[in-house]
Amino acid sequence: MDTELTLHELERLEAQRKLRDLPAAIVETAWVREAQIEAVIDAVLTVALGAEATAHARHAGEWCARIASALPNGPDPSLARRVGVLGDIDCGVLERIVELRHIAQHASNGLLQQIAGVAREFEAWISPDEFGRSKSPNIVLPAMLANADDATRPIVEALASTLHTTRHARVA
């Protein structure tokens, strides 16, 4: 087993141990709250963007989470995902929804905005067109790196590292 995989497994086991130590009522309440927030996000996206745009927003949000995980001292991946998913929704709308108010407060964060921008750009490039064709990440990432500025370059590099890691994990 390689070192990275071993460390990942140890972190997972430690998180699992900590979760078992929490009282069941707290865990259940947290899961219910998270499910409630996700349901509200889905409702807002569907009403504001429609079904197809909602899928693209969700994909961009997942890229945001991966980027945040790969950045040294990056933001919380769950928060980054939510900010990315709701990136096309006006912050004023989010502030009026109790379950999403905390996301509106973070949506103006410069790093989170940059992560969301890179994720949305990447998602737009790799999404299938009207004929079902999509561009390869192997073509898109070098182009994105070439066009990145000093602020977005580390974000695009983090995205590239998540793809590199994902490909190697599938091969192993």
N, C-alpha and C positions, 0 to 999 in steps of 0.2 A: 504494500500500500504506500502511495506516495505521501509526503508530509502534509501537503495542502488538504488532501482528502481526510487524513487522520485528524487534523485540527478542526476541519469542518464537522466531522462526526463527534468530536469531543464537545464542541460548542453546542451542537444539537442535543446531545445527551444532558449537558448542564442546563440548558433551557427547559428541557423536559422535566428534569429533577425540580427545578424552581417552580414550574407550573404545578407539579403534584403537591408541593408544599403550601400552595395558596388554598384558602378555604373555597369550597365548591361554589358558594353563593357569590363570591367576588368574581370568580372565573365566568360563571354563567351570566352575571350582570354585564361584564365587559364584552362578552361575545354578543349578547343581545344588543348592546349599544352599538357595537361595530356593524352588526347586520342592519340596524336601523339607519345608521349613517349611509351605508352603501345603498339601501333602498331609496333613501331621499336623493342621493346622487343620481341613481338611475332615473328617477322620476323627473328631476330637473333636466337631465340631459335629453331625455325623450321629448319632453315638452319644448325645450329650447332648440334642439338640434335635429330631431328626427332619428329614426332607427339606424340608418347607415352611418351618419355622422357620429352617433353614439358609439358604434363599434370602433371607429377610428380614434375617438377620444379615449376609449378604454385601452386600446393598443398603445397609444402615445403615453398614457399614464403608466403602463407596465414598463415601457422603455425608461421613463423617468425614475421608477423605483430601481431598475437595474443600474442606471447611471449613478444614482445617489449611493447605492451600495458599493460601487467601484471607486468612488471618489474618496481620497483620504480626507478624513474629517468632514465627510459629506453630510447633508441633511438626512433626517429620518426617512427611509425609503417609503414608508407608508404615507407620510405627509407629502413627499415628493410625488408619489403616484396620484394622490387626490388633487394636488395643485395642477398636475399635468392633465388629468381627466377634465377638470373644470376650467381649464385655461381659456376657453372661448366664452365663458359665462361672465357677465359683468359682475365685478366685486360688490356693487351695490345690491344686486339681487342676492348674492351669497350672504351678505350681512343681515338681510331680513329673514333668513331661514336659520332657526336656532341650531339645528344639527350641523350647519355648514359655516356658521359664523367664524369659528376658529380657522377655517381654511382661508376665508377672505382676508384675515389678518396676515397670513403668510404669503398670500398670492402676490403681494408687491415686493417680496424679498428678491433682491437682484439675482442671487445664485439660483433660486428656485425658478425664476422667470427664464433664466438662460438655459437651465436644464430642460424646462418644458419646451422652449423654442427649438432646441436641438432635437429633442425627442419627436416633436411634431414634424419637423423637417424630415427626419429619417423615416418616420412612419409614412409621410406623403410620398417619398421616393420609392419605398419598397412595396407600397400597397398596389394590388393589381389594378390595371386600367380597365376601361370598358370592354376590352377584349380578353381580360383575364391574364394579361402579361404583367410581370413586375420586374423591376431592376434588382440585380444581385447586390447584396450588401458589400461584396468584394469590389464592386464598381462605385457604389454610392459613398462608402466611407473615405476612400482616398480623395474624392471630389469635395466632400465636406471638410476634410482636414486641410485641403488646399485653400478653401475659402474661409476657414476659421480665423478669427482674430485672437489676440492674446487672452481675452476673457473666455472665449468659447473653446479654444483648442484643448484645454485639459478635460472639458466635458465630452468633446468628441472622442478624445483618446480613451476616456473611461468607457464610453459606449463601445468603442472598438475592443477594449479588453473584455467586456462582458460577452461579446460575440465570440471572441477567441476562446474564452473559458468554456462557453456553452458548447462550442464545436468539439473541444477536447473532451468534455465530459460525456458527450454522446458517443464518441469513438471508444472511450475506455470501457 
